[in-house]
Amino acid sequence: MQLKLKISLLICLFGAAFFCSAQQHPNLILTKKGVELIRNSKATAPLFVEVLEVTKAEVDAEIEAGIFVPVPKDMAGGYTHERHKKNFFILQKAGNLYQITGDEKYAVYIRDMFLEYATLFPKLGLHPTMRSYATGKIFWQCLNDANWLVYSSQAYDAVYDFLTKKERKNLEKNLFRPLADFISVDNPKFYNRIHNHSTWGNAAVGMIGLVMNDEELIQRALYGLKDDGLDDTMLDNDGGFIKVEGQNQAGFLAQLDYSFSPDGYFTEGPYYLRYAMTPFLLFAKSLHNNRPDLKIYDYRDGILKKAVFSLLAQTDANGLFFPLNDSQKGMSWNAREVIAAVDIAYADFGNDPELLSIAVKQNKVLLDGSGFLVARDIAAGKTKKLVQKSVVYRDGAEGEKGGVAILRENNVDGGEICAVVKYSAHGMGHGHFDKLSYSLYDDMGEVIQDYGAARWVNIDQKGGGRYLKENKTFAKQSIAHNTLVINEESHYGGSVKKGEANSPDLYFVDIEDKDCQILSAKEQHAYDGTEMHRTLILLQDENFRNPLFLDIFRVKTDKENQYDLPLWFMGHLLSTDFDYEAKTTELKTLGTDHGYQHLWKEAAGKPANESLQMTWFGNSRFYTQTAAAQKDDELIFARGGANDPEYNLRHDPVFIQRRKAKSTVFFNVIESHGRYNPVSEIPLSPFSGIEKAEILQDTDAYTVTRLTHNSGKIWTVAIANNNADKMAKHEVKIGDQIIKWTGVYHLSKK
């Protein structure tokens, strides 16, 4: 940790008495200065006024209905869970309304509800479900108890001066301090790890500590527990938490140190970064307002600002987050956590006008000073469009554990083709065994999908809203992703511990040429004695209606294996140029473990030529995969849903190219080539423009592939497999042709 930060913290420790005497409320997210600005200038921010009126109606209805603080008994989605969850949201909103409007009915409501909780909490044992590694009291897991405290601390801050000294003493003695101790001291496995759960715990303890001016809680939040009695290595596959070596081993600062790469990429993926941005930013803003000497916004070269922009970049054209690792599909930048992230980032990280364009789409703002500034500046016409660009994010605290690349190209209709390439660290307990995988999007949505998670969040009928067993047995497994699977076994043998210990390596990347973006990475640890090397290219060319996606996947080994390369295409199969036998009366599973037990084998065939094609229809578009083939390849159509009696899995289709060989190369091209309007019933360009895909040469030194257009035009791609020097000179002879180039790869057209 930086020396300046150490000195600042010492000042905080020895200056506790000063802070106590000087402390004003509210002082966490909403501040006295912010309240004054809002009250005096609401007319300049119409969106803020609109949100204010909607919030008043919501909270007034709750006040009219009365206070409900039931004895906890339900899982997520059940009545008591959802009631306590609603309570903490309403408490926080009521606190802001009290400060902004000055109407004491909101303060009375908060006081009375808190007193109910202060009566209930001392009587509570552990939640009766006992279904979590860290069971909560108010909720089934400590994570939700921490959620409650993060939001409730803001409400307590808002009414702090309204309450009598006796009331504050009661609440702090019987509710807030015991809950903070329970979340932290009583649950070190939850609190003292590097994980989004722990970040919520750190923020909860720290924020209530700031309101109470409890320096012990503040230090516990920043640095974690000194003696937690836990192992110094990663825990089991279920928890997936990590305890790290170094100066900051736990606590909020450790979360900032180890959860993010230097580029702001969050190792658990965008879905969980969206969730974790709330505790990260709310506690950081609270520290910024109360401990300005810490300069928390400058920590790690402004890591929180980088995190916000990396979060927004990890979305498709419609603002939906890429479902990497454990993710529920459909989560977007309209989520309340992202609304908070956009508003706080705009207000505190430099008033970037591109953020306003996201706020306009969200059509909501926070009821605090940052939300007011966003609404005011939208009304003042300061909005600029957020331009999504190709970007490469490193993973790992030092940027040493691979990464994620997002390649974007415009298509002829003004939308985009976007490829998401994942060669990152495992992602802890929420990680998947998907090294060197990719997913593909256009402006309508998914074209080649990442499955995401097997979970129905907060749907009580589906396992109480928890992750389902199929999340481990299928969604995390390699066959559920668009990557190579060897001998029907997932990467690292399906071991989280091995996955966390290893990661792929970036071989080279070039995203500067808007017409040819290319990324190449290697994985040498997923299978013993095997190197997987994948090169992915997004190619814009005048001969094609939309950008092409080229996939060159090379595997090097000394022994013969079975290789499966799945393509999780989104849509309905239209045609193939090879024959297959469909299983129309009886289905069998594709295998027995590592996710194969969840796939029905629906059809299988053999290539008719040394190049194969498969066309499907989805998103009102036509797509074709053209692939180089070998005569003994098995071409399999399969579908999810086998061994799934409770229908927990989606029954999505997958096309698998299977090959038995030693070292080999797969070469595939994905082409978006037309569309269909069901109203006019006229198909536009329903057939592929590609004639064939070929592998011309593969040696230890070079791999050369060729793509032929129906017009006779040819594109040749040559890659130096073991020399990533951009200045190195290469020469390859293909028949009578000699290809010469400088750099890692060569692309030519004739």
WOMOWO-V496558 format. One record per run of one state. SS is the DSSP state (H for helix, E for strand, - for the rest). FROM is the first residue (numbers start at 1). TO is the last residue. If there is no record, write none. Layout:
ss->(SS SS)
from->(FROM FROM)
to->(TO TO)
//
This chain:
ss->(- H - H - E - E H - H - H - H - H - H - H - E - H - H - E - H - E - E - H - H - H - E - E - E - H - H - H - E - E - E - H - E - E - E - H - E - H - H - E - E - H - H - E - E - E - E - E - E - E - E - E - H E - E - E - E - E - E - E - E - E - E - E - E - E -)
from->(1 3 15 16 23 27 28 31 32 45 46 66 79 102 104 122 142 160 165 185 188 192 194 195 196 213 215 224 242 243 252 259 260 261 266 267 270 291 292 295 296 314 315 316 320 322 332 333 336 349 355 363 369 380 391 395 402 411 416 425 428 431 437 443 445 449 455 456 463 466 467 468 469 476 478 481 484 487 489 490 491 495 496 502 505 511 516 524 531 540 548 557 561 568 569 570 572 577 580 583 588 590 596 599 606 611 619 621 629 634 641 653 662 664 678 682 685 690 699 702 710 714 721 729 735 737 743 745 750)
to->(2 14 15 22 26 27 30 31 44 45 65 78 101 103 121 141 159 164 184 187 191 193 194 195 212 214 223 241 242 251 258 259 260 265 266 269 290 291 294 295 313 314 315 319 321 331 332 335 348 354 362 368 379 390 394 401 410 415 424 427 430 436 442 444 448 454 455 462 465 466 467 468 475 477 480 483 486 488 489 490 494 495 501 504 510 515 523 530 539 547 556 560 567 568 569 571 576 579 582 587 589 595 598 605 610 618 620 628 633 640 652 661 663 677 681 684 689 698 701 709 713 720 728 734 736 742 744 749 750)
//
